[in-house]
């Protein structure tokens, strides 16, 4: 992350500030084409994805795709995934078998503020939490 600084105000901010040129960018890059400078990391056995109830059936059938973002965003724990899912309606949390995905060759990255990133999550690696 050379050249970028995390602004610390006691808040979880979704962006970084450039130390050279006054630029701002999202931690995960979102839809802006940028090299995030993140190296592959072995994930924990389980990761989580929070979504709205209305999306669950489609996700379980088709898996998680990146859509307009660079990668699929995953959370390290259920409380975080629940907060993410609540932003768009009644939250549901999907468990991701990250260990099995990594063993099958899927590459995981982790942003500077703990969001896990992967190109996609096929449906075989997803389970709806109770």
HUPEFEN-V72095 format. One record per residue. N is the residue number from 1. RES is the residue in one small letter. OMEGA is omega in degrees with one decimal (none if undefined). BURIAL is I if it has 16 or more other ideal C-beta (glycine too) atoms within 10 Angstrom, else O. D_FIRST is the distance of its C-alpha to the first C-alpha in Angstrom with 1 decimal. Layout:
BEGIN
n:res:omega:burial:d_first
N:RES:OMEGA:BURIAL:D_FIRST
N:RES:OMEGA:BURIAL:D_FIRST
END
This chain:
BEGIN
n:res:omega:burial:d_first
1:x:-179.5:O:0.0
2:x:178.6:O:3.8
3:x:-179.4:O:6.2
4:x:179.4:I:5.6
5:x:176.1:O:7.8
6:x:178.2:O:9.6
7:x:-178.1:O:13.2
8:x:177.2:O:15.5
9:x:-175.7:O:19.0
10:x:-179.9:O:20.3
11:x:173.1:O:19.6
12:x:-176.6:O:17.5
13:x:-177.2:O:15.9
14:x:-176.3:O:14.9
15:x:174.4:O:12.4
16:x:175.6:I:9.6
17:x:177.1:O:10.7
18:x:175.8:O:9.7
19:x:-177.6:O:10.6
20:x:173.6:O:12.3
21:x:174.9:O:14.7
22:x:179.6:O:15.0
23:x:175.9:O:13.5
24:x:174.0:O:13.0
25:x:178.1:I:11.7
26:x:179.1:I:12.4
27:x:-176.4:I:10.2
28:x:179.8:I:11.8
29:x:-177.7:I:12.4
30:x:-174.9:O:16.1
31:x:-179.4:O:18.3
32:x:179.5:O:16.2
33:x:-177.4:O:15.7
34:x:173.2:O:12.0
35:x:-176.6:O:10.0
36:x:179.5:I:7.6
37:x:-179.3:O:6.3
38:x:178.2:I:8.1
39:x:175.5:O:10.8
40:x:-178.3:O:14.3
41:x:173.9:O:15.5
42:x:-178.3:O:19.2
43:x:169.4:I:20.1
44:x:-178.3:O:22.7
45:x:-178.8:O:26.2
46:x:169.3:I:26.2
47:x:-172.9:I:23.9
48:x:177.5:I:25.2
49:x:177.4:I:25.3
50:x:179.6:I:26.9
51:x:175.5:I:29.0
52:x:-179.7:O:32.2
53:x:-175.4:O:35.5
54:x:-178.0:O:36.5
55:x:-169.9:I:33.7
56:x:-176.7:I:34.5
57:x:179.8:O:37.3
58:x:-179.5:O:35.4
59:x:179.8:I:32.3
60:x:179.5:O:34.6
61:x:-171.8:O:36.4
62:x:-175.9:O:33.6
63:x:177.9:O:30.4
64:x:178.1:I:27.1
65:x:-175.3:O:25.8
66:x:-179.1:O:22.7
67:x:-178.2:O:24.8
68:x:179.5:O:23.0
69:x:176.8:O:19.5
70:x:-175.3:I:17.3
71:x:173.4:I:18.2
72:x:179.5:I:20.4
73:x:179.5:I:19.0
74:x:-178.5:I:20.4
75:x:-179.5:I:20.9
76:x:-176.3:I:21.2
77:x:-177.4:O:24.6
78:x:179.9:O:27.7
79:x:178.9:O:27.5
80:x:179.6:I:24.0
81:x:178.2:I:25.3
82:x:177.7:I:28.5
83:x:178.6:O:26.8
84:x:-179.2:I:24.9
85:x:-178.1:I:28.2
86:x:-179.9:O:30.1
87:x:-174.7:O:28.3
88:x:178.9:O:30.5
89:x:179.4:O:33.7
90:x:-171.3:O:35.3
91:x:170.1:I:32.5
92:x:-177.9:I:32.7
93:x:176.1:I:30.4
94:x:176.0:I:30.1
95:x:-179.8:I:29.3
96:x:177.3:I:27.3
97:x:-175.1:I:28.4
98:x:179.5:I:24.9
99:x:179.4:O:26.5
100:x:178.4:O:28.9
101:x:180.0:I:26.4
102:x:178.9:I:24.2
103:x:179.5:O:27.5
104:x:175.2:O:28.4
105:x:177.2:O:25.3
106:x:-177.1:I:23.1
107:x:179.0:O:19.3
108:x:173.8:I:17.3
109:x:175.6:I:13.6
110:x:-179.9:I:12.4
111:x:-178.2:I:10.1
112:x:178.6:O:8.6
113:x:166.4:O:12.1
114:x:176.5:O:14.2
115:x:177.6:I:15.2
116:x:-175.2:I:16.2
117:x:177.7:I:16.2
118:x:-176.9:I:18.8
119:x:-179.8:O:20.6
120:x:173.9:O:23.9
121:x:177.3:I:26.1
122:x:-176.0:O:29.7
123:x:-178.6:O:32.5
124:x:-178.3:O:33.6
125:x:-176.2:I:30.6
126:x:174.4:I:31.2
127:x:177.2:O:33.6
128:x:178.5:O:34.5
129:x:178.8:O:34.4
130:x:none:O:37.6
END
